[in-house]
Amino acid sequence: MTATADKPAAEVVDTVTLTIDGTEVTVPKGTLIIRAAEQVGIEIPRFCDHPALKPAGACRQCLVDVASPAGPEGKLRAFPKPQASCTMTVTEGMVVNTQHTSEEADRAQKGVMELLLINHPLDCPVCDKGGECPLQNQAMSHGRPESRFVDVKRVFEKPLALSSEILLDRERCVLCQRCTRFSKEIAGDAFIDLQNRGAQQQIGTFDEDVLDFDGYRPVGAATVDEAGKAFSSYYSGNTVQICPVGALTSAAYRFRSRPFDLVSSPSIAEHDSSGSAIRIDHRRGKILRRLAENDPVVNEDWISDKDRFAFAWQNLSDRLTRPLVRKDGELVETSWPEALAAAAAGIKAATAADDEGASRGAAVLTGGRVTLEDAYAYQKLARVVLGTNDVDFRARTASDEEQAFLGSQVAGTGLGVTFGELEKAPAVLLVGFEPEDEGGVVFLRLRKSLGRQRVAAVAPFLSRGAEKLGATLVPAAPGREAAVLAELPEDVRDALSQPGAVVVLGERAAEAPGAFVAAQELASSTGARLAWIPRRAGERGAVEAGALPGLLPGGRTATLKGARDVVAKAWGVDALPSAKGRDTAGILKAAAEGAIGALVVGGVSASDLAGDVSAALEATGFVVSLEVRRSEIAEAADVVLPVAPPSEKPGTFVNWEGRLRGFATAIRTDAMPDHRVLDLLAREWGVELGTGTVEAVNAELAALGAADAAHRPAAPKARAARNPRPKKGTAVLATWHQLVDEGALQDGEPYLAGTGRVAVARMSAATAAALGDAVSVEVSTEAGAVELPLVVTDGMVDGVVWVPVKSPGSWVARDLRATAGAVVSVKGAA
């Protein structure tokens, strides 16, 4: 087709016109018949078809009669037998008759259904899929009224555990291959596949001991020993949701409920910064399962297993339901009025001037998992009530360079690089970011472009996720990322010069001095766009809210009088604190030295902090903790105020794109969100904080808007890059969180924990050789040590040892009190 006068050539789409059940429809060229039928409201039964998967034609349930123009005269010629509408694309003039208008198509569909039901068990009353099962529905609408099968049905031992979380009832499987196609095409984890042929064909793992294959070796396995693998995937739960029958079930939900007993509520996942849309299914105030909601612009049809299964943490036995106040050394339950009064009085007393006129200030620590509204309330309490800029959400390594970058490039900038733009980018450079471990569905979007997109990773080695993206390794020891970015290989730099290329900075870029400056310079010289993708769900929202020592809401610089005056006027106060605030590490250090009189802590796990948290809490005059569950910090606090988890409150997460992801209350309880509790606490000082409702907070944020250019921080200045030179018996520490680890928000879900990857210590062959014949390695600092199995990793930077941040047997912050780039001692063990 040619461009028209009012439509650019780039927007012109070739179309074809066909007839379906007597209705004429025009659709884009290349459309499948089954999709064209959907556009005119005609439903064709199917099992294997899924809009996000490649056509397979496996189940044959979607058979229709087709006739197409053929020959020089273009006469309609019918196909000799019904065709699978999920694999055939439309052509001009095609005539399609579905089961509604063709007896042959109807008979063919009924025949396929009869074959599928021959060996399918009649266990609908106990099947997890019962009540929402396409096979049930289509057996009623497109099946025979009576069964002609009188023989014994095929039976398998059940269930077959594909992993600790995913269970398979093989006799229910209709061989639609949705699960295997998802695993190969979308997740890149081909751990399950079709086994055998004929009547014995089944879905299973390549495990000869379980499936009795007697030395069977699947394609792709070099030896029989490589055949037996668990379904190890961070996205395996998606196969349960897209299974059209009850063949795949999750251990956490199996036999727990029926769909008609559940109340469903839309929500947003709280585990990473993607802001994935989910559906919460709950009964009697308890969450029983979570499913992926279709959101084309964010997570499409998928979520990670962490988003899907890690929800038990909010209903464990240590859940806080009433405030606690320390009396005679013990935390005792009390009323809200008494707890709020005690908190305010304790903070006032701890920060009051002594006889010599000296006083110790207060500080606020809030983690990266709270909502936008909560983060706003924490920072407003710090500045308006406590009179301090000592507030920080970064319960991790942080830097002034990162803060300047966030203020100048991220806060108040609105929607930046989007999922769609990241997916379509011709080249992507990853710096301090592992998509599969730290990004959830970011990884799936990148993998959609496998073969069309150049991915490079600045890292000490190629992770398994990076390998599945076909990424190129740009070797960099931790702390050397800035120098590596300045000297990128020419082919990588050339790729980034293409229009639409993206440089992704993870939160771990804060561990690399100069990385933000180098990334900005790289983007400036190549034309690539910058995207910041933190790990936790609330980090982008906390940046927007100003929960940083040097930033006010909207990206305003806290040390600039003009910026403070704008915010003070909006808040109706005379002035805001002008002294430079301390970050999380600085606050903990000052607290340990006795320079902090009071701490307000919300949503922070002590084990995430590399400093001596116990010493800081002990030396602080008064500690107030806002938490969902009893924690190490709550146990050390003087007042504990219970707050609501995400499922029991409304709020907003701002995902890494800058997209607002609002959600409503799913389960109504008496629990209050952090911003409401802080509003009540401020009233004890006689201050109306104005954060009592989500609407009030959002109205204030909207009124403040983004900072003017004059009120933003200057571009970050590079710090001196570390160039650690490990001596004999030492190595540079590399570390990051694995998606499934021992984080606090994964507590109470043993089935998910069982799918986590085994914690190991990784070294290059040359570095490992220095340890002799060691099979494990002890990594230690003056604070402590961890010992893990040694894995020699190809292509890894020499002189580096990698261990996971918080996996079983490897809690880096707590046990080593170290961060990436530190020089640690390494010792081999037989």
N, C-alpha and C positions, 0 to 999 in steps of 0.2 A: 504494500500500500504506500501511497505517497502522502506527504504532509499536506494538511489543509491550511487555508489562510489563517484560521483562528486556532489552530492546534499545532504546536511545534512537533517536528519529526520525532523527537525523543519520547514524546508521550503517545504516539500513535501505536495502537495495539491491533494486531491482526485478529480478526474474529471469524467465526464460522457459524452458520445457522443450520439447525437440525430440528427434527420433530421427535418429541418424546411423548408417547401415549396421546398423540393427537395435538399436543401443545407445541407450538413453535418457540424455540429459544435460541438466543444468540449469545455465545460465550467466547472467551479468548481461545485462540488456536492452541492445541495441546492439552485442553481440559479433558479430564477423564469423564466417561459417560456417567459414572456414579455421582460426580460433582455437578455435572450439568443437570441431572435429575433433581438434585437437592435445591438448585436455584429456582425450580418451578414447583417446589413442594412435594415432589414425588419421592417416597422413601423406598429404597431398594435394600433388602436385608443383607447384612454382611457380618463377618467376624474378623477376617484378617485385615480388612481395610482400616487405615488410620491416616488422617490427613497429614500428620507430621512424619510418616514413614513412607519409604519407597513402595510402590505397588508390588504385590507378591502373587496374587491370584492363587493363594494356597488353599482357602477353604471351599471355594466354588459356590458359595451360597448366593452370590450376587448375579447369577446367570440371567441374561435377558436376550430377547430376539433382536437381531440387528440386520438391517439392510442398508447397503450403500450404493451410490451411483457407480456404475462400472461400464467399461467399454467406450467406444467412440461416441455413442449416442447418449451416454450417461444414464442408461436405464437402471432402475433399482434392482439390485441383485441380493437376495437374502443369503446370509451365511448358512451353511448346511446344518449347523447345530447352535444352540445358545452359547453366548460368549460371556466371559467374566467382565462385568462393567467396571471393575476396579482397576483393570489393566489396559483397557482399550480407550484410546483417545478419540475424540469426536472428529468427524470430517464433514465437509460441506455437503448438505443435502441428505445426510444420514437420517434414517428412520429407526427409532428404537421403540420396542414394545416390551414393557416390563410385565411383571406378574399380574398387574391390574388389567391389562388388555390382551395378553397372550396366554392361551391355555398351555402352550408348549413351555414357555418360561415358567409358568406357575407349577407345572408338573416337574420340571427340572429342579426347581428350588425345593419342592416337597421331597423329591428323591434324595437330594443332598442332605436335607435335614434328617431324613430317615436313616441314612448311613451314619451321620454324626451321632445319632441317638442309640445306635445298635449297642455300642459298648459303654455309653455314658451311664453312670450310676444314677439311680432314682433316689438321690439323697438331698433333694432341694430343701427339706425342712431343717437339715443340720449344716447345710453349705453356707459359708460366709457370704457368698454372692447372692444367696436367695433374697428375692425382693428387688434386686437391682441388676438382674442378670439378663443380658441380651439373648442368651440361649433359651431361657425360660420364655421371654417375651416372643421371640420369633418362632419357637416351637408351637406356641399357641396361635400365632397369626399366620404362619407360613408352613406349618407342619401338618401331618396326617392326624385325623382325630383318634385313630387307634393304631397301636403298634402291631406289626406282623412278626416281630422277632420273638422266638420262643426258646432259644438256646441260652446257655449260661454266658453271662457277660464276662469280659476280660477283667482280671483283677490284678492289681499291683500292691506291694507293701506300701503303706502310707503312714505318715507323709515322708517324703524324701527331703532331707534338709540340704538345700542348696547353699545355705549359710545359716548362721545362728538366727537370722531375722527372716529369711525367705524360705518358705516350705512349699513343696510341690506334691500335689495329689495327681499322679500320672493318669489314673483312669478317667479323670474329668477332662483331660486335655483334648482339644479338637484340632491340634496341629496348625493353628492359624499363624504361628511363628511371629506374633507381635513381640513377644519377649526376646527372642533371639535377634530379631531385626533391630529392636531398640538398643540392645546391648552392643551390637556391632556398629550400627549406623550413627547412633546418637551419643552413647556413653563411651564407646571404644573399648568396652570390657567384654570380650567374647568368651565368657566362661561357661556359657550354656549353649547347647545346640541340639539339632535333631540327631537321634541315635537310632541305628538299625534301619530296617526297611519293612514294608508291608504291615501286617497286623501288629508287629512288635515295635513299630516306629514310635518313638517317644521323645519328649524333651528331657534333658538331664545334663548333669555335669560329666566331664570326661573323667569318670572315676570308675575304673574297672572293678574295684572291690565291691562297690555298691551296685553297679549295673550288670555285673557278671559278663564282662566283655572278653575275658580270657585273652589278655594281651592286645586288645583293640587299641590302635593308635590313631587318634584323630589327625586330620590334615592340619599341619602347622606345628605339631609336636615332634621334636627331633627324636625323642625316645618315649617308651611307654611310661617311664617315671614322670615325665612332664604331663601325663594325661590327667592325673587326679588333682584338680584344683577346686577350691571353694568359689562360690559366686562372689568374688571380692570386688565390689563396686560401690562407690559413694552414691550411686543413683539407682540401685537395684529395686527400691520400693516403687519406682515408676512402672515396673513390669507387673506388679500386683494390681495397680490401678487400671492399666490398659488391658489386662487379661479379660477377655469377654466371657469367661466362665469362671468357676471357682477353683481352677487348677493351681494357681499361685496365690498363696495367702501369706500374711505376715504373722510371725509368732506372737507379736504384741497384741494383735486384735483377734486372732483366731478363736472362734466360739465365744466371743465376748458380747455380741449384740446383733440386732437386726436393723436394717436401715429404717424401718418404720418405727423403731423405738428411739431414734436419734433426733436431736434438734441440730440443724445445720446453720452455721453462721460464717459469713465471709470474713477473712482477716488477712493480716500480713505477717509473714514469718519474721521472727525476732533474732535469728541466728547469724545472719551475715548482712552485708550492706547492699545486697541485690534488691531487697524489698519484694520478695516473691509473693504472689497472691496465693493464698491457701484457703481451704474450707475446714472449719473446725466442727467436728461431729461430737456432740456431748449428750450425756444422759444423767439426770439427777445431779447436775452440778459438777460432773466429772468428765474430762475429755477422754474419749475412747479411741479416736483416730483423727488424723489430719490428712487431707488430700490436696493435690495440686488443683488450683483453679486455672482455667485458661485465661491468660493475659498476653495477647499477641505482642505488646510492646516491651514486656519485661521478661517473664519466665516462660512464655508460650504455654506448653502443656506440662512442663516438668518442674520438679523441685528436687533438692538433694535429700538424701536419707536423713540427714540431721534436721532439716526443716520438717520432714514428714514424721519422724519417730521420736524426736527429743522434746517431749512435752510433759513427761511425768514429773519433772523437777518441781513443778509448782504445786503439786498435791502430795508431797512426801510428808512423813510423820513429823518432820521438824519445821513444818510450815508455821509461821508466826500469825496468830489470829488476834492477839491482844497486845497492847504496849507492855514493855518491861522497864522497870526502874530498879537500879541497884540500891539495895538496902542491906546494911550490915554485911557488905561484901557479896551478896547474892542478888541475882536478877529475879525479881518477882513480878507477877502480873498485876496490872493496875488499870485504872480508867484512862480514857483519852485526856480529859481535862487535867488530871494529876500528872500524866506523863508529859504533856506539852508544857505545863507550868514548871515541872522539874527540869526539862531540857533548857528552857529559856533562862531559868534562874542559875542553872549550872554553867551555862555559857557566859552569862553576865559576870558571875563570880570569878570564873577562870580567866577572864580577859580584863578584869578591873585593875586599875592602877594600884600598886602597893604603896607603902608609907613613903617611899622615896620618889613616887610619881612615875615609876616605870611600869609598863604593862606588857603583857604578852597577847598578841593578836589571835584571831581565829582564821581557820582555813577550811576550804570545802573540796572534797574529793568525790567526783562522781564518775562512774565507769562509762564505757562506751556502749552499754546496752540499754540505756534509758531512752525514752521518747524525746522528740523535739520539745514538747511542752515541759517535760520534767527537767531537761537540761536548762531551759530558759529560767525555770523557777530556782534552780540551784544557783545559777550565776547571779540572778537578781537578789536572792537572799544574801549572797556573799557581799555584794556591793552596796545594797541599800540598807540592810540590817546590820551586817557584821562589819561593814566599812573596810573591805579588803579586796584586792585583786588576786589573792591567793586562791584560785579556783582552777581546776584542771580535770578534764574528762579522760586524759590519756593514761590509763592504767597499764602502761607499757613504756618502752623507750621513746623519749620525746626530745626535741631540740628547738632552739630559737629559730634555726633555719627553717624547720618544718612549719613553725607557727607563722613566720613571715610569708612563706609560700601559701599557706592556707588563707591568710588574710588578704593577700594580693591577688591570688589566682582562683580561689575556690569560694570563699564566703560571699554570699550575696550575688553570685554570678548566674543563678538560676540553672536552667537545664543546659548542661554542657554536652560532652560526647555521650551519645545514647547507646543502648544495646544494639540497635539496628546499625548505627554507624560503626560500632566496633566490629560487628559481624562482617560488614562489607568493606572494612579497611583493607587496602592491598598489602599493608605491612603493619605489624604490631611489635613493639619492643617492650618487654616486661622487665621492670627494674624493682627489685625488692618485693616481688609479687608472684605467688604460685597459684594460678587460677583454680586448679582442682581442689587444693587444700584451703585456700583463703577466699575464694570467690564464688563458690556454689555454682549457680547457673551461668556465671560468666564463662566458665570453662565450656559448657555445652554450646554457647553461642559462638565461641571461637572455633570449636570443633566442627560446626556446621560448614565452615569455610575451608576445611582441610583440603589441600591441593590447589586452592585458589588464593590463599593468603600466606604471606611470608611472616612467620613468627620467630622472633629471636628472644632469648632470655639471658639477661646479665645475672649470672648465678655461679655458685661454686661447682655445680653439676646439674645435669638434666634430670629433673624429677620424672617420675612415671607419667604424671599428667602432661608435662612438657613434651615428653616423647610421643604421647598420643596426639599432640598437636603438630607433630612434625617439626618441632622447634629446632633452631640452630643455637648452640651454646656459645655465648660470649663469656669466656671464663673470667671470673672475678672472685678473689678472696674477700670475705666480709670486711668492709671498711675501705675497699679499693674501688668501689663502684664509680666514684666520680672520675678517677683517672681513666678507667676503662671507657666511660662514656665519652671522654674527650678524645679518645683514640680508637673509636669504633672501626671495625673492618670496613673497607670501602663498599663492599657489596651490601652490608647492612645499612650503611649511611645512604647509599643510593636508593635502596628500597624505601627508606623513610622519606625520601624526597618526592615520592609519588603523592598526588593529591588524595587526601583522605587518610593518610597514614597516622597512626596513633602511638604515642609513648605512654605506657601505663606505669604509674608510680604506686607501689603499695605502701602500707603504713611502715613496713620495715625499711623504707628508704630513709627514715629518720635515724636509723642506726649507722648510716653511712655518711660521714661528714662530706659536705659539698655535693651530694647527689642531686638535691633539688636544683641547685644553681647550674650544675652541669646539664641536667635534663632540660632546663629552660633554654640554655644556650644551644643545645642540640635541636630543640624544637624551633628556635628562632632561625637557625642556619639551614634547616631542612624543610621548614614549612609544616612539620608534623604537629598534630594537636596533642595536648596533654590531658590525661585523665588520672584522677587520684581515686584509688579503690581501696578503702580501709577494710579491715576484716569484720569489725563489729557493726551491728545494725544501727546503732545510735550515733556513730562518730560524725557522719556528715551533718546530721541534725544538731549535734552539739557545737559544731563549728558555726553553723548559721545562728545558733542561739547565743553565741559568745561565751561558752563555757571554757574559756582559755584565759590564762593570766594576762595576756597582752591584747586580747580582742574583746570588743563589745559586740552586741548583736549587729548583724549585717556586715561584718568585716571591718568595723571601726577600730582604730588604734586606741587602746585604753590609756596610753600616756600622752595623747594629744588633747589639749584643752578643748579645742573646737569640737572634736568628736564626743568628748564627755558631756559638753554642754548640750549637744543635740539630744543625747540619751537622757540626761538629767531632766531636761524640760519635758520630754515625752513621759517620763516617770513621775513628774511632779515633785522632784526633790531639789534641794539647793545645789548639791554638788555630789560628785562621785569620787571615790578614792583615786589618787593620782600616782601613788607609789608603784613601782614596777612589781608585778606579781611573780610568784614562784611556781614552777611546774611541779608535777607530782613528785619527782625525785627530790627537788628542792624543798618541798613541803615536808616530806618524810625525814629528810636530813635535819631540817630546822626543828621538827617535832622531837626527834631523838636527842637533840642538843638542849631541849627544854625551852626553845624560843617560841613555841606555839602553845597558846593557852587552851584552845578548844578546837576540836575537829568535828565537822559534819561530814559523814561518809555515807554515800548511797550507791549501791550496785557495784561494789568493788570487791573482788576476791583477793585476799591477802597473798595467796600463792601465785598470783600473777605479777606481783611486784618484786623487783630484784633487791630492794633495800631491806633493812632489818625492820620489818613492819611491827613486830612485837615490841621492840625497843621504842619505836616511835609512839605506839599506842600507850605504852606504860609511862613514858615521860610526859605525855600530854595531860594537861590538867583535867579536861572533861571531854568525853567522846559521845557523840550522838550518831546512832546508826539507823539508817532507813533501809530495811531489807524485807524480802519475801520470806526467807528462811533463816534459821539460826546459822550463823557462820562464824568463822574465826574472829572477824572484826566485831560482829554482834556480841559474841561472848565476852569480849574485852571492853564493850561500851558501858557507859553509865546510864544511858537511856536508849532503848530500842523501840523504834516506831515502825510497825508493820505496814507494808505498802502492797498494792495490788500487782499481780503479774499481768502481762499483756492481754491475756484472755479475759481478764476481769475488769478491764478499763478501756475507755476510748483513747485515742491518741494518734500521733503521726510519726512515722519514720521517714526520714529523707534518705533515699537510696543514693548510691554513689554517682548516679547521673545528675542528681539535684532534683529528682522527681519526688513530689509529695505523695506519700503512701499512707493515707488516712485509713483508720479502721475503727469500728464501733465495738461496744462491749459485747462479747460473746456469751459470757456467763455472768449473770447479775448476782453480786454478793455485797456484803457490807464493806469490803476492802476499798481503801481510797488510794488513788494514784499519788505518786511522789509530789506532784505540783500542788495538789490539794492539801496534803499534809504540811508542806512548807508554807502554804498560805496561812494555815491555822497557827503554825509555829510563829510566824511573823507577827500575828496579832497579839501574842504575848508581850511584844515590845511596843504595842500600840501602833504598828505599821500595817497598812493595807497593802499587801504585796500585789494583789490583783491577779493572782494565778490560780484562782479557785476552780476555774473551768477551762476546758479545751478552747471554747469559743473566746474567752477573755484573753488567753495567751495568744491565740492566732490573730486576734484583732490588734493587740499591741505590736506583734511582729510585723503585721501588714502596715501599721501606721509608721513604724520606724523605717521600714524599707531597707534597701541596700545603701551602703556608705558611698558618699561622694569620693571621687578620686583623691581629693585633698586630705580625706580622713582615713584613707587606707594605709596600711604599713608599706614601707618601701620594699622593693624586691629583695629576696633573701641574699645575704652575703655568705660566701663560701667559708666554711671552717677549714682548718688545716686537716687534710685527709690523713687517716691513720695508715701507716705502712708497717704493720707488725711483722717482726722477723722472728719467728719461733726458733728457739734453740732446741738442741737435742732433748728429747723427752717432753716436748711441748708441741702444741698445735693451735691454730687460730680456730675459735669456735664459730660454727655456723649452725643456725637453728631456726625453725619456724613451726607453727602449730600445724598438726595434721587435722583434717576436717573432723574425723571422729577420734576424739581423744578423751581426756578426763576433765574437761571443762565442767564448771558447776551447772551449766544449763543442759548437761547430758546425764546428770545424776538420775538414778531410778529407772534406767532403760538398759537392762543387761543384754537384751537381744541386739540392740544397736551396738553396744560396746563390743560384742563378740565379732562384729564385722570390721573393727578398727585394725589398722595395720600394725604388725608387730614392731615394737620399738627396737631400733638397731642403731649402731654407730657406724657411719660411713667414712671411708678413707680411700684415697687413691692407692694404687698398687705400690708405688714407691714409698708413700708415707706408712702404709701398713707393713711393708717389708722391714722397716726399722724396729718393729715390735717383735720380730722373730716369727715363731709359729703360733702366735696368739689366735685364739678363736673368739675372744671377747676383749673389750678394751675398757679400762677404767679412766673416766674423764673427771678431773678433780680441780678444785681451787682451794684456797684457804678456808672457805666456808663449808665445803663438803665434797661429795663425789657421787657419781652415778656409774654403774657398770652395765654394759649392754653387749649383745653379740656383735661381732665385727663383720661388716659387709664391705668387700672391696668393690669400688664403683668405678666403672670405666669412664674416662674423660674428666674425672674430678680433679680440681686444682690441688696440687701438692701442698703439704703443710697445713691442711685444713681437716678438721673433724666435724662431722655433722651429727647432731642428735635432735630428736623432736622436743619441742618446748614442754609439752604437758601430756605425755603418753605414759602408760604404765611403766614404772621404774625409771622415768626420766622427767622430773619436774625441775627444769633448769633454773627458773627464778628462785624457787624455794631451796633447792639442794645445792646449787652452785653459786647463787646470787651473782650471776654473770649475764651479760648480754652478748649478742653476736658481735664478733670482732675482738673479743677479749682473748688473751693468750691463756690457755689452760694446759694443765699437765695431762699427759696421756701415758698409760702403762698397759702393756699387754698381759693377758691372763690365758693360761692354757685351758 
